[in-house]
Structure formats: C-alpha cells, structure tokens
Amino acid sequence: MWIQFAILLVLSFGAKTILKHETAIPRPYTYELQRLNLIPSPENFYQLNKSEKENVVKKASAYISQWRIRSWEGETNYSFPSGHTIFAAICILFWGGFLLRTRHYLLAGGLVVWGVGVGISRLWLGMHFPSDVMGSILSAAVLYLFIPEWRVDSEK
C-alpha cells in the first residue's frame, strides 16, 4: 500500500508541476497586488526575479494580514492546480478508501473534514481560485484511477 501511495504522490507532484508551467495562471493574490498599485499587472509579477517578488509582497504587508503574507512570500509560482489540494485529495481517495473498506468511518470522516479545510484555506489565503481547487480534485481522481487497488485482508 505504501508503494501505491508513493507512486500517487510522485505522479501528482509531476502533474502539478507540468500543469502549473503549461497553464501559467497568476495566483489570485497577484490581482490584489495590482489593486494596491504595487505591480502593473498579475503577469508582470511573474517577470520579476525572486528578490523583487519578495519586496512587492513585503510592501503589501501594510495592507494585508500576516497570515496571507506568509503564504504569499513562500509561494510565488503559478496558481493552477493547487498542490496542497491535490495532496489532500489523494490522501482522501487513497487513505479514505482504505478506511472505509476497513470500516473506520469516523477516521474517514475526519480525513474528509481535513481535506475540505485544506481546500478552503487555499481560497481564503488568496493562493488559489475555486477552479484551481476543483481541478486539483479532478486531477487526483484521474491519477487514482491509474493505480491498481490491492485487496486488503482485514483478518491479518
């Protein structure tokens, strides 16, 4: 099972990296940086080097909560898809499915609550659009379909 899970994580990381590069969708917070007149356009933000991006985000800290600023400082790549959400969705599909098959319904429910919280937090922090979160869930589901499921013998 751990090998299956590791394969899913590697595939999801690869898919996320390729999709971010290919779609090049600016993060929602870059529109806020534009609204604050700190950058001319969201696309302009991605033309800046790393230290210039950090300086722009630091200037926004006068107007934006520190919770959001900390996330913005750490993630200056593109928006689609949400890596955090794809990870959470894979955990829900893989481990949630395992927990349901082994009749651990409360743990499976807790896993779903955690995953929903991850998706909502990505929206609240201004890191992703709803389409990024939904695209991540769909990507995780597609990747999950490619991994064969091994039967779990609960009598062992």
C-alpha positions as CSV (number, residue, x, y, z in Angstrom):
1,M,0.0,0.0,0.0
2,W,2.8,2.4,0.8
3,I,4.3,1.9,-2.6
4,Q,0.9,2.7,-4.2
5,F,0.6,5.8,-2.1
6,A,4.2,6.9,-3.0
7,I,3.5,6.3,-6.7
8,L,0.4,8.5,-6.4
9,L,2.4,11.3,-4.7
10,V,5.1,11.2,-7.4
11,L,2.6,11.3,-10.2
12,S,0.7,14.1,-8.5
13,F,3.8,16.2,-8.0
14,G,4.8,15.7,-11.6
15,A,1.3,16.5,-12.9
16,K,1.1,19.6,-10.7
17,T,4.5,20.9,-11.8
18,I,3.7,20.4,-15.5
19,L,0.2,21.9,-15.3
20,K,1.5,25.0,-13.4
21,H,4.1,25.6,-16.1
22,E,1.8,24.9,-19.0
23,T,-1.2,26.9,-17.8
24,A,0.8,29.9,-16.2
25,I,-2.3,31.2,-14.4
26,P,-1.5,34.0,-12.0
27,R,-2.4,33.5,-8.4
28,P,-5.4,35.4,-7.0
29,Y,-3.2,37.5,-4.7
30,T,-1.4,39.0,-7.7
31,Y,-4.6,40.7,-8.6
32,E,-4.7,42.2,-5.1
33,L,-1.1,43.4,-5.6
34,Q,-2.3,45.1,-8.8
35,R,-5.3,46.6,-7.0
36,L,-2.8,48.0,-4.4
37,N,-0.8,49.6,-7.3
38,L,2.3,47.5,-6.3
39,I,2.5,45.9,-9.8
40,P,1.1,47.0,-13.1
41,S,-0.5,43.5,-13.8
42,P,-0.5,40.0,-12.4
43,E,1.5,38.8,-15.4
44,N,4.1,41.5,-14.5
45,F,4.7,39.8,-11.1
46,Y,6.0,36.7,-12.8
47,Q,8.5,38.7,-14.8
48,L,10.2,39.8,-11.5
49,N,13.1,38.0,-10.0
50,K,12.8,36.3,-6.6
51,S,14.0,39.2,-4.5
52,E,11.8,41.7,-6.4
53,K,8.8,39.4,-5.8
54,E,9.7,39.3,-2.1
55,N,9.9,43.1,-2.0
56,V,6.5,43.5,-3.6
57,V,4.9,41.1,-1.2
58,K,6.6,42.9,1.8
59,K,5.1,46.2,0.6
60,A,1.7,44.6,0.7
61,S,2.1,43.7,4.3
62,A,1.0,47.2,5.2
63,Y,-2.5,46.3,3.9
64,I,-2.8,42.5,4.1
65,S,-2.9,40.2,7.2
66,Q,0.2,38.4,8.2
67,W,-1.5,35.0,7.7
68,R,-1.8,35.8,4.0
69,I,1.5,37.5,3.6
70,R,3.4,34.4,5.0
71,S,1.7,32.3,2.4
72,W,2.3,34.8,-0.4
73,E,6.0,35.0,0.4
74,G,6.5,31.3,0.3
75,E,4.7,30.6,-3.0
76,T,5.3,32.8,-5.9
77,N,4.7,30.3,-8.7
78,Y,1.6,29.9,-10.7
79,S,-1.9,29.1,-9.4
80,F,-3.3,26.1,-11.3
81,P,-3.5,23.4,-9.9
82,S,-3.3,23.6,-6.1
83,G,-0.5,21.3,-4.9
84,H,-1.9,21.3,-1.3
85,T,-5.3,20.4,-2.5
86,I,-4.1,17.6,-4.9
87,F,-2.2,16.1,-2.0
88,A,-5.2,16.3,0.3
89,A,-7.5,14.8,-2.4
90,I,-5.1,11.9,-2.9
91,C,-5.0,11.3,0.8
92,I,-8.8,11.3,0.9
93,L,-9.1,9.0,-2.1
94,F,-6.4,6.6,-1.1
95,W,-6.5,6.5,2.7
96,G,-10.2,7.4,3.0
97,G,-11.0,4.5,0.7
98,F,-8.8,2.2,2.8
99,L,-10.5,3.4,6.0
100,L,-14.0,2.9,4.5
101,R,-13.1,-0.6,3.4
102,T,-11.9,-1.4,6.9
103,R,-15.0,0.2,8.4
104,H,-13.2,3.1,10.1
105,Y,-15.9,5.5,9.3
106,L,-15.1,8.2,11.9
107,L,-11.4,8.4,10.8
108,A,-12.5,8.5,7.1
109,G,-14.9,11.4,8.0
110,G,-12.1,13.2,9.9
111,L,-9.9,12.8,6.8
112,V,-12.6,14.4,4.6
113,V,-13.0,17.3,7.0
114,W,-9.3,17.9,7.0
115,G,-9.2,17.8,3.2
116,V,-12.1,20.3,2.9
117,G,-10.3,22.5,5.3
118,V,-7.2,22.4,3.1
119,G,-9.1,23.5,0.0
120,I,-11.0,26.3,1.8
121,S,-7.8,27.6,3.4
122,R,-6.2,27.8,-0.1
123,L,-9.0,30.0,-1.2
124,W,-9.1,32.1,2.0
125,L,-5.4,32.8,1.8
126,G,-5.7,34.1,-1.8
127,M,-3.5,31.4,-3.1
128,H,-6.0,29.8,-5.5
129,F,-9.2,30.2,-7.4
130,P,-12.1,27.7,-6.9
131,S,-11.2,26.3,-10.3
132,D,-7.7,25.5,-9.1
133,V,-9.1,23.6,-6.1
134,M,-11.6,21.7,-8.3
135,G,-9.0,21.0,-10.9
136,S,-6.8,19.5,-8.2
137,I,-9.5,17.2,-7.0
138,L,-10.3,16.1,-10.6
139,S,-6.5,15.5,-11.2
140,A,-6.2,13.4,-8.1
141,A,-9.2,11.3,-9.1
142,V,-7.8,10.7,-12.6
143,L,-4.4,9.7,-11.1
144,Y,-6.1,7.5,-8.6
145,L,-7.7,5.6,-11.4
146,F,-4.3,4.6,-12.8
147,I,-3.2,2.9,-9.6
148,P,-4.4,-0.7,-9.2
149,E,-6.1,-1.4,-6.0
150,W,-4.8,-4.3,-3.9
151,R,-7.3,-6.2,-1.7
152,V,-6.9,-5.6,2.0
153,D,-7.4,-8.7,4.1
154,S,-8.8,-7.4,7.4
155,E,-8.3,-10.8,9.1
156,K,-4.5,-10.5,9.2
